[in-house]
């Protein structure tokens, strides 16, 4: 995942390398048959590929807009998780209070911070289809880790640990019923955000739309040199590459944006966001926790 970094041009072109090779071979073949084999009717009016190219441009613009909306929705969901994580810890520090022994309530605050940090890391790994248990093994106690590892949805199981803490505080009368409702509402919002992210992950972009766009794009690339050979001759091959690169890059960009949880360069920076939450929550409870990690899997330098 790139954060405030320039996307290397080599990386971008590498994503469409197979397409560029095919286009180059095709363009060279067209020039060869046109100039050396003298195949008749190797030319078509330039207006034909021009109209098709305009149509493809409009379709790609619509496709990118739809893909970006999907990506931006995912980013807003993680923004909600950041806000609700801070709210949850602030509420626990404000509302959960053992007047007879304040150390008990302080331990409860630290416990809720630990659970929430485990939740955000687990959710990110779960959305990416990676090993969740390994990512949170140093975040939870062994008993808690064994408990959540039994369930298929580990982030949801971690939220149940919040509910257990809240129930314990209520039974020991460390928190009032009204405040319990407010804290539980924050946990509910976290559950809702998790469900929204899982919905994006599980909802596949219509494959027929992708096939249609790719078909029209290749049809345009095949027709374009037929309309240019009479004008540019041997320059058709490099010219076709220059014209086709933006179209292929736009198509690849749309494909990447429509899947914001696939752990690629355009992915949502979930690990980075989780580290930010971890730092913020630990500072809220007065815990000195700051570590700089170099080159994690979705960024360059992060504070955790």
Secondary structure, 3 states (H helix, E strand, C coil): CCCCCCCCHHHHHHHCHHHHHHHHHHHHHHHHHHHHHCCCCCCCCHHHHHHHHHHHHHHHHHHHHHHHHHHHHHHHHHHHHHHHHHHHHHHHHHHCCCCCCHHHHHHHHHHHHHHHHHHHHHHHHHHHCCCHHHHHCCCCCHHHHHHHHCCCCHHHHHHHHHHHHHHHHHHCCCCCHHHHHHHHHHHHHHHHHHHHHHHHHHCCCCHHHHHHHHHHHHHHHHHHHHHHHHHHHHHHHHHHHHHHHHHHHHHHHHHHHCCCCCCCCCCCCHHHHHHHHHHHHHHHCCCCCCCEEECCCCCCEEEC
